[in-house]
Amino acid sequence: MHILITGGTGLIGRRLCAALLARGDQITVLSRRPQLVAGICGATAQAISSLDEWTPAMHFDAVINLAGEPIIDARWTEKRRQVLLDSRVGLTRQLVEKIKQASRKPQVLLSGSAIGYYGIDDAQSFTEEASAGNDFSANLCAQWELAADSAKALGLRVVSLRTGLVLDEDGGVLKKMRLPFQLGLGSQLGSGQQWMSWIHRQDYLRALLSILDDTSANGAFNLTAPIAVTNAEFTKTLAKTLHRFALFVAPAFVLRLAMGERSDLLLGGQKVLPQRLLDQHFHFEFPDLSSALANLLNAPNAKSS
Ligand SMILES: NC(=O)c1ccc[n+]([C@@H]2O[C@H](COP(=O)([O-])OP(=O)(O)OC[C@H]3O[C@@H](n4cnc5c(N)ncnc54)[C@H](OP(=O)(O)O)[C@@H]3O)[C@@H](O)[C@H]2O)c1
């Protein structure tokens, strides 16, 4: 298959590119840094820096849309919210417009979303059937999915990847947490009762590839492990894996003061079930957090990845 990927240079994207190239697919990566694509995504990866470079002579069998400005890195000012929206919803709309113009259209669009779709709620658990929440992240995801869904009218199979916290030793939440925990400064966030719906990077990739290949898969898929944990449990398990104590609590009001509304991403959460993957008997290699962290952090007795 020839696959167009946006966000291919990111944490998830670069692993996806490596996996696709390893199984013999051809990839083209849309990137603002095209000169880095071969180095990051693989020597045979092609790069385009604008959708205008998608010429009629180019045919893609699939499009995987993962681009998006990092959501937790900066305070959500009005300007920042617009950047977060434009880099996801705006880009997805442009992508669908481009697909509309293509003489030979791709068969499938897998498009990013997040479990933030369900909003912050620690009281109930969410399967793909649940409706969208009401906060900023939920609205962002809902608009992102809506933009992708418009490709259905063009005859494409469309899947929204409602992604949980992807655990990867090279980036994302785990890399941010590892050093303080190694220094014995790891702390529970606020009450610790908020849910963290996580997934091991390897299960994430296997699930994504199975959705890509399964021509009957469409609609939303929750990409999380089947066993979510509270922040208190996550803190305890990470400290134990690193043979450290986590004795501290980061008070909620301090995080709110320092981060504004985006502290909701740390102080709130949602318990998400990957119901559709479970219904398809998808095999999670790392269903529980202890085995996932042991594997990623090279603890003894870890399964190899
Ligand atoms: N990692 C997670 O735990 C997680 C959880 C839930 C949802 N997600 C979503 O899944 C997607 C991929 O996640 P990730 O962790 O791999 O993200 P990442 O490492 O931050 O990479 C995102 C990629 O998006 C592109 N990008 C960033 N800002 C952009 C902008 N303003 N305009 C156009 N492109 C831009 C960048 O590519 P170039 O610099 O090459 O242009 C970057 O490599 C993201 O949309 C993220 O929101 C991730």
The ligand as an ORCA input file, in Angstrom:
! r2SCAN-3c Opt
* xyz 0 1
  N       0.770     10.547     22.433
  C      -0.378     10.408     23.104
  O      -0.403      9.892     24.247
  C      -1.685     10.860     22.471
  C      -2.877     10.678     23.183
  C      -4.077     11.078     22.610
  C      -4.100     11.654     21.354
  N      -2.931     11.847     20.684
  C      -2.999     12.505     19.371
  O      -2.373     11.706     18.391
  C      -1.640     12.519     17.478
  C      -0.190     12.049     17.429
  O       0.328     12.099     18.749
  P       1.891     12.227     19.035
  O       2.077     12.004     20.478
  O       2.642     11.408     18.053
  O       2.095     13.781     18.731
  P       3.476     14.587     18.541
  O       4.643     13.781     18.935
  O       3.279     15.908     19.215
  O       3.545     14.800     16.956
  C       2.538     15.459     16.262
  C       3.007     15.799     14.864
  O       2.050     16.731     14.334
  C       2.691     17.691     13.523
  N       2.278     19.027     13.979
  C       2.498     19.601     15.188
  N       2.019     20.856     15.206
  C       1.497     21.072     13.971
  C       0.875     22.185     13.342
  N       0.699     23.346     14.016
  N       0.450     22.054     12.060
  C       0.639     20.894     11.383
  N       1.246     19.821     11.903
  C       1.664     19.912     13.181
  C       4.198     17.545     13.713
  O       4.757     17.136     12.462
  P       5.783     18.071     11.639
  O       6.580     18.841     12.651
  O       6.576     17.075     10.875
  O       4.943     18.943     10.765
  C       4.361     16.479     14.789
  O       5.361     15.561     14.492
  C      -1.747     13.965     17.969
  O      -2.668     14.657     17.174
  C      -2.233     13.833     19.399
  O      -3.099     14.885     19.781
  C      -1.726     11.463     21.206
*
